[in-house]
């Protein structure tokens, strides 16, 4: 009997498209900056792995770009909304749970 099934979350259970998320909220120049300053960094990978906290990542982002502190804080306070359910995968998960 199978007792455990492991799912990846990003683009398996939840859509994860940070650039598109940023495009909907910010100007082109801010989108390019934010993607590079947050999502295309070693800190983002460490955050994803759980080896640093959100506060540590944000602190590093701000240290690199102190003039953009407000917008960096804004994105980091709302980045969970980037993730939206992939309904077909959620249905499979529910089926497997039962």
Secondary structure, DSSP 4 states (H G I P E B T S, - for coil): ---------BTTTEE--HHHHHHHHS-HHHHHHHIIIIITSHHHHHHHHTSS-HHHHHHHHHHH-GGGHHHHHHHHHHGGGG-EE-HHHHHHHHHHH-
